[in-house]
């Protein structure tokens, strides 16, 4: 049994790795994809995790499976298909480490996840089922993700949703937002950026946006705020938590590191969401902020995700960013 089951895309992030002598840009092949990053971070934070998804039966897909296996993520739910290629993303970084993506995925193997072929016992045996919105860009995965989330809720599992807005993958922004919004009522926990919060709710303040999600049945809303840390909202209380003053090189995977670490703390608490106190969630948010801050000090997705020792060292030795 895995504590956390994460479903969605597993892709290659090609990240900048210097230049040739004649100025040609070099890229490094890094394993990534938000749900896969989350699963690896959960393991490195001290819990068990499984991944549910699809990759191509090509050099990239084989590499990705081997990566998850080495990271001790259960891959029994990962399918390698011969009919579609593994999705690729080329990452451009700004001077502050922020990212812009160019995707090669039309459609990619990740969108081939078919509900009729999923081993539902993976959900039966987990504690938290995690999902995002990027598989909603094409069938059959567009229909699969809401069915999986609904099944997880019917089995009494916690559901955790990261919208992970990537406008380049949607043919129409309104359609993308509509599909992203459709998953909100299936979510117990949501991790959103401030941009995603405003996009999904149409509100122009964190408080109003979070309230709009809570009113749809979400129990815990966590908004990541970049260098400002995060804001946490429940129906009973809310607070903001500052992050750590690390040297940012590449923010790829930082939000996934944050979310995987936060969910690992929820699993380890053995408490229901309703029983989590404000002091507990402040502790969890601080741990998650440290994980995301350490992740941002290194390039790439999965290779940059910190282990428990690195997270705790950050909390002890790095000052908070005020």
N, C-alpha and C positions, 0 to 999 in steps of 0.2 A: 504494500500500500504506500502510495506517495502522499505526502501532506498536501502538496499543491500540484494541480494539473493545469498546465498552461496551453491554450490552443491558439493557433494562428500561424503567422508567417515565420519562416526560417530562411534567411537569405544571405547573400554575400554583400558586405559593405566594402567597396573599394575606397580607401581613405588616402589622402595625400601623403606621400612619403619622400618628399624632396624632388629634385630635378636632375636630369642628365646634364653633362657639361655643356650641351648645346641648348639647354633651356627646356627640353621636353619634360613634362610633368610625370612623375612616377607615382604609382598607386600600390598600396599594400592590400592584400586579400585578407579581410577580416570577417569572421563569422558573426552574424547578427540577426536582426529581426526582433522587435520589441518583446513578443511573448517568449521567445527563446532566451533573450537576455534576462528576462524576469526569472525564468526557471533556473538558470545558472546562478543568478544572484541569490535566489532562495537557498540553494544548496550551500553556497559559500557563506550564507548567514546562519547555517546550522539546522536546516530542515531538509526534508526529501522532496523531490519534484519529478514530475513526468512531463513529457511534451507530446502534444497531439497536433499533427499537421502532415504536410506533403512537400517533398522536394523532387527535383528531377533525378533520374538515375544517370547522372553525368558526373564529371569530375568535381563539380561544385557540391552537388547533393551528397556524394559519398564523403567528401571532406567535412560537410556540416554534420552528418550523422556521427562520424568519428569524433568530431569535436564535442558533441553533447555526451557521447559515451565516455570520453576522457574526463569530462566535467561531472560525471556521476549523475547525469540526468537520465532517467529511464526513457528509452526511445521505442518501447514496444508499440506506441501509438503513432510512430512516424512511418509514412509510406514513401517509397521511392518509385516514381512513375517513369515509364519509358516514353510516354506520349507528350510530355511537356518539359520545358527546360526550367532549371532553378532560376528564381528571380534574382536580379542583380541591382545594386544601387551604387552610384558613384557619388561621393560626398565632397562638397566644396566647403572649406572652412574659412570663416572670417578671421580677422586679427584677434578677436575676443573668444574664438573657439566655437561660435555659433555655426549652424550647418545649413546647407542648401543641398537638396537631393535631386539627382537625375536617375529615374528608374528605367530598367529594361525588363518589362513584365507585361505581356499582352496576349493572352493572360499568362501568368506564371504558374508553375507547378503548385505553388502554395494555395491557389484558388481552386484546386481540384478536390478539396476535402468534402467528402460525400457522407451525409448523415447515415445512409443505409449501410455504409461499410465501417462505421465507427464501432469499436468495442466499448459499449456503454459501461462495462465493468470498471473502466478506468475512472469514470466519474463516480461510480458507486463506492470506490475505495478511497477517494480523496476527501480532503476537508474543505479546500477552497478550489473552485473552478474559475480560472482567469481567461479572459478573452478581450480582443480588441475589435476595431471596425474595419481593418484593411482587407479582410476576407469578404467583406460585404460588397466589394467592387465588381464581383463577377460570380455567376453560378458555376458549380453547385454550392460553393462555400457560402454564398449569400443566404441561401436558405438553411444551411447547416448550422451556422453560429447561433441564431436565435433558438433553434430547436435544441441544441446542446445546452444553452443557458437555461431554457425552460425546464429541460429534464433535470438539470442539476438542482434547480430550486424545488422541483417536485420531490426530489430525494432528500431534501433538507440540507443541502450543501450551501455554504456561503458562495456568492458569486462576486467576482471582482472585475471591473471594466475599465480599460484605458482606451479612450476614443482614438488617440494617436492620429490626429488630423494631418493628412498628407495631401494637399490639394492637387498635386501633380498626378495622383492616381485616380482622380475622379474626373469623368468627362464633364460633369456639371456640378458646380458647388452646391446649388440648392438640393440636388439629388443626394449628394454626399452627406449634407447636414441632416436631411430627412432620414436616411438610413442610420446614421449615427444616433440620432434622437430615438429611433425605434428600439434601441437596446437599453435605454436608460431604465425603463420599468422592470427590466430583468436583472438589475444590478443591486446588490447590497452595499458594495463599496465601489466608489469611483475615484480614480486619480485623473485629474485634468490640469492642463496648464491654464493660466488666466485667459489666454486667447481662446482656448477650446471652451472654457466655461461661458464666455460671452457669446461665442458662436452658437453653442447649443441652446442657450436660454434666452438670448436677445436682451439680457440685462447688462447694465453698465457698471455694476459694482460687485465685488466678491460676495458680499453678504446676500444681496438679492439673487445673484446667480446660484449660489449654493442652496438658498431656500427653495428656488424653483426645482432643483434636482431632488431635494429632500421631500418636497411635496409630491413627487412622482414615485415615492417608495424607497429611494436610496436611504440607507441608514448613516453611512459615513462618507463625506465628501472631503477629499484632500486636494487642494490646489497648489501646484508647484509654481514658485515665483522667481526662478532663476537665482540671482545673487541675493535675493531677499528671503530665501528659504521656502517656507510653505505656510499655508493657512489650512486649518482643520475645522470642519463643521459637523456637528451632530444636531439632533433636534433639541438637545438639552444644553449644549455649550459650544463655544468656538474659541479659537486662539490662533496666534501666529507664532512660528518658531524660526529663529534665524539659522542660517547655514554656516559652514566653516570657511575660513579664508584661505583656501588652497589656491595654487597656481593653475589656472585653467588653461588647458591645451586643446581639448576636444570634448564637447558636451555630448557626443554620440553615446547613447546608452545610459546617460546619467539619470534620466527620468525612470528608466526601467530598473536601474540599480536601486533608486529610491523606493520604487513600488515593491520590488521583490523583497527588500529588506524590511519594509513596513509590514508586509503580509507575513513574513517569517515570524515577526514579533507577535502578531495576532495569533498565529498558530501556536507558538510556544506559550502564550498566556493561558491557553486552555479555557478561556472565558468566552461567553457569548458576546456578540457585539453590544447587546443591550447592557451587559454588566461591565463593560470597559469604562473606567473612570477617566476623568480629565488628567490626573497625574500619570496614569498609565499611558495614555495616548501622547502626552507630551514627551515621555521617555521614548516611545516608539518613533515619534516624529524626529526627535533628535538623532536617534540611531540611523534613520533613513536619510536624513540630511547629510550626515557624515559619509554614508555610503555613496550617495550621489556626488558629493564634493570630491571624494577620493577618485571616483571613476573619471571625473573630468580632468584629472591630472595626466591621463594617458590617452593615446590615440586608440581608436577602434571601439567595437562593441564588446563582445564577450572577453577578449583579452584584457580589457581595462577594468573589468568588474572586480572589486576588492573582496578579499576574504575577511573573516571575522577579526583577525588580528589587526589588519590594516584599518578597519573601521574603528576599532577601539583605540588604536594608537592616535588616529585623527582626533577622536573625542578628548583624549587626554592631553595632546601636545599642540594642536592647532587652535588658534583663537577663533572665536565666533566673528562673523562678518557683520558689523553693525552699520 
